[in-house]
């Protein structure tokens, strides 16, 4: 092993809280910004004038398609659509592709999308918010533009340990043990937001897979207050690699990563002791909510991974890391 490579592995080992030999099996290297400024920003005076943030990204017909949360001046959220061939410069559609219609979305909107594809069907998990409750919902599409709502899949105030809202469904890209699996966010009895796990046979009806949070908060660390799934996990021979968003007691949001067992999504193998990405730029520190980088989208492009994130609940940014 070259000296430079050895130093990088040791650095990553310290960040991930695991042995250097295990870190070598991660699918990406250190993160850096692929753009110094936002790649998407609010525009106009209407549905996306207050904020454009928290994007999901998927490859489709030779392009990367982004669904992003857009807010109007009243605070109502819709999902916008943008596409790119280079991963950085996006062209937007003039109108949203999903707007609040159902009673569980009224007045608040549709928020924080994540995308997964099985066969020819795209599965969109998103938060339905009606100014009273936020609940994890599902919609399906064949073209990423026309969506069929499937309703609330994880109701609020229910579950083995969740006491409040549900959000942020990150679906594992393949079946494991004959089931689909999804990591999600719930609120524990101490009012902190932690990560749960559910399984399904049809992607519509979900059963909770653990009695306690599958990835709990850690007092005194960067994820002491919030532990929230990011993009859908990456499957490797070594495990299920899940990027997540952690917030500390001051609600500064940074990026972490965890690895679960490839054959048992309940079993945690390792997680980062220190964040791998955090707010540094002015546009990540100042916005609708200060000091936030919130990763929701991910795509692999040639020799790099691209990670798309919301910045300060106002902009979209993109980070990159080399493929290992």
JOTA-V686143 format. One record per residue. N is the residue number from 1. RES is the residue in three letters. SS is DSSP state (~ for helix, > for strand, _ for the rest). D_CENTER is the distance of its C-alpha to the mean C-alpha in whole Angstrom. Layout:
BEGIN
((N,RES,SS,D_CENTER) (N,RES,SS,D_CENTER))
END
This chain:
BEGIN
((1,UNK,_,34) (2,UNK,_,34) (3,UNK,~,34) (4,UNK,~,31) (5,UNK,~,29) (6,UNK,~,30) (7,UNK,~,29) (8,UNK,~,26) (9,UNK,~,25) (10,UNK,~,27) (11,UNK,~,25) (12,UNK,~,22) (13,UNK,~,23) (14,UNK,~,24) (15,UNK,~,20) (16,UNK,~,19) (17,UNK,_,22) (18,UNK,_,23) (19,UNK,_,26) (20,UNK,~,26) (21,UNK,~,27) (22,UNK,~,24) (23,UNK,~,22) (24,UNK,_,24) (25,UNK,_,22) (26,UNK,_,18) (27,UNK,_,17) (28,UNK,>,17) (29,UNK,>,19) (30,UNK,>,18) (31,UNK,>,16) (32,UNK,>,18) (33,UNK,>,17) (34,UNK,_,18) (35,UNK,_,19) (36,UNK,_,21) (37,UNK,_,20) (38,UNK,_,18) (39,UNK,_,17) (40,UNK,>,17) (41,UNK,_,19) (42,UNK,_,20) (43,UNK,_,24) (44,UNK,_,27) (45,UNK,_,28) (46,UNK,_,26) (47,UNK,_,22) (48,UNK,_,20) (49,UNK,_,23) (50,UNK,_,21) (51,UNK,>,17) (52,UNK,>,15) (53,UNK,>,12) (54,UNK,>,8) (55,UNK,>,8) (56,UNK,>,7) (57,UNK,>,10) (58,UNK,>,12) (59,UNK,>,16) (60,UNK,>,19) (61,UNK,_,23) (62,UNK,_,22) (63,UNK,>,20) (64,UNK,>,16) (65,UNK,>,15) (66,UNK,>,13) (67,UNK,>,12) (68,UNK,>,12) (69,UNK,>,12) (70,UNK,>,16) (71,UNK,>,18) (72,UNK,_,22) (73,UNK,_,24) (74,UNK,_,25) (75,UNK,_,21) (76,UNK,_,20) (77,UNK,>,17) (78,UNK,>,17) (79,UNK,>,15) (80,UNK,>,16) (81,UNK,>,17) (82,UNK,>,17) (83,UNK,>,18) (84,UNK,>,20) (85,UNK,_,22) (86,UNK,_,21) (87,UNK,_,17) (88,UNK,_,18) (89,UNK,_,21) (90,UNK,_,19) (91,UNK,>,22) (92,UNK,>,21) (93,UNK,_,22) (94,UNK,_,24) (95,UNK,_,23) (96,UNK,_,20) (97,UNK,_,19) (98,UNK,>,18) (99,UNK,_,20) (100,UNK,_,21) (101,UNK,_,24) (102,UNK,_,23) (103,UNK,_,25) (104,UNK,_,21) (105,UNK,_,20) (106,UNK,_,23) (107,UNK,_,23) (108,UNK,_,20) (109,UNK,>,18) (110,UNK,>,15) (111,UNK,>,12) (112,UNK,>,8) (113,UNK,>,8) (114,UNK,>,6) (115,UNK,>,9) (116,UNK,>,11) (117,UNK,>,15) (118,UNK,>,18) (119,UNK,_,22) (120,UNK,_,22) (121,UNK,>,20) (122,UNK,>,16) (123,UNK,>,14) (124,UNK,>,12) (125,UNK,>,10) (126,UNK,>,10) (127,UNK,>,12) (128,UNK,>,16) (129,UNK,>,17) (130,UNK,_,21) (131,UNK,_,22) (132,UNK,_,23) (133,UNK,_,20) (134,UNK,>,16) (135,UNK,>,16) (136,UNK,>,13) (137,UNK,>,15) (138,UNK,>,15) (139,UNK,>,17) (140,UNK,>,18) (141,UNK,>,19) (142,UNK,_,21) (143,UNK,_,21) (144,UNK,_,18) (145,UNK,_,20) (146,UNK,_,22) (147,UNK,_,20) (148,UNK,>,21) (149,UNK,>,20) (150,UNK,>,20) (151,UNK,>,20) (152,UNK,>,18) (153,UNK,>,17) (154,UNK,>,17) (155,UNK,_,19) (156,UNK,_,19) (157,UNK,_,22) (158,UNK,_,22) (159,UNK,_,21) (160,UNK,_,23) (161,UNK,_,21) (162,UNK,_,19) (163,UNK,_,22) (164,UNK,_,20) (165,UNK,_,17) (166,UNK,>,14) (167,UNK,>,10) (168,UNK,>,7) (169,UNK,>,8) (170,UNK,>,7) (171,UNK,>,10) (172,UNK,_,12) (173,UNK,_,14) (174,UNK,_,17) (175,UNK,_,19) (176,UNK,>,21) (177,UNK,_,24) (178,UNK,_,24) (179,UNK,>,21) (180,UNK,>,18) (181,UNK,>,15) (182,UNK,>,12) (183,UNK,>,10) (184,UNK,>,10) (185,UNK,>,11) (186,UNK,>,14) (187,UNK,>,17) (188,UNK,_,20) (189,UNK,_,23) (190,UNK,_,23) (191,UNK,_,21) (192,UNK,_,18) (193,UNK,>,15) (194,UNK,>,14) (195,UNK,>,12) (196,UNK,>,14) (197,UNK,>,15) (198,UNK,>,16) (199,UNK,>,18) (200,UNK,>,20) (201,UNK,_,22) (202,UNK,_,22) (203,UNK,_,18) (204,UNK,_,20) (205,UNK,_,21) (206,UNK,>,19) (207,UNK,>,21) (208,UNK,>,20) (209,UNK,_,20) (210,UNK,_,21) (211,UNK,_,23) (212,UNK,_,21) (213,UNK,_,17) (214,UNK,_,16) (215,UNK,>,15) (216,UNK,_,17) (217,UNK,_,17) (218,UNK,_,20) (219,UNK,_,22) (220,UNK,_,23) (221,UNK,_,20) (222,UNK,_,17) (223,UNK,_,15) (224,UNK,_,18) (225,UNK,_,17) (226,UNK,>,13) (227,UNK,>,11) (228,UNK,>,8) (229,UNK,>,5) (230,UNK,_,2) (231,UNK,_,4) (232,UNK,_,7) (233,UNK,_,9) (234,UNK,>,12) (235,UNK,>,15) (236,UNK,>,18) (237,UNK,_,22) (238,UNK,_,21) (239,UNK,>,18) (240,UNK,>,15) (241,UNK,>,13) (242,UNK,>,9) (243,UNK,>,7) (244,UNK,>,7) (245,UNK,>,7) (246,UNK,>,11) (247,UNK,>,14) (248,UNK,_,17) (249,UNK,_,20) (250,UNK,_,21) (251,UNK,_,17) (252,UNK,_,16) (253,UNK,>,13) (254,UNK,>,12) (255,UNK,>,10) (256,UNK,>,11) (257,UNK,>,11) (258,UNK,>,13) (259,UNK,>,15) (260,UNK,>,16) (261,UNK,_,20) (262,UNK,_,20) (263,UNK,_,22) (264,UNK,_,21) (265,UNK,_,17) (266,UNK,_,19) (267,UNK,_,20) (268,UNK,>,18) (269,UNK,>,20) (270,UNK,>,19) (271,UNK,>,16) (272,UNK,_,16) (273,UNK,_,19) (274,UNK,_,18) (275,UNK,_,15) (276,UNK,_,15) (277,UNK,>,14) (278,UNK,>,15) (279,UNK,_,16) (280,UNK,_,20) (281,UNK,_,20) (282,UNK,~,22) (283,UNK,~,20) (284,UNK,~,17) (285,UNK,~,19) (286,UNK,_,21) (287,UNK,_,19) (288,UNK,_,19) (289,UNK,_,17) (290,UNK,_,18) (291,UNK,_,17) (292,UNK,>,13) (293,UNK,>,11) (294,UNK,>,7) (295,UNK,>,5) (296,UNK,>,3) (297,UNK,>,6) (298,UNK,>,9) (299,UNK,>,12) (300,UNK,>,15) (301,UNK,>,18) (302,UNK,_,22) (303,UNK,_,22) (304,UNK,>,18) (305,UNK,>,15) (306,UNK,>,13) (307,UNK,>,10) (308,UNK,>,9) (309,UNK,>,8) (310,UNK,>,10) (311,UNK,>,13) (312,UNK,_,15) (313,UNK,_,14) (314,UNK,_,16) (315,UNK,>,15) (316,UNK,>,13) (317,UNK,>,13) (318,UNK,>,13) (319,UNK,>,14) (320,UNK,>,15) (321,UNK,>,17) (322,UNK,>,20) (323,UNK,>,19) (324,UNK,_,21))
END
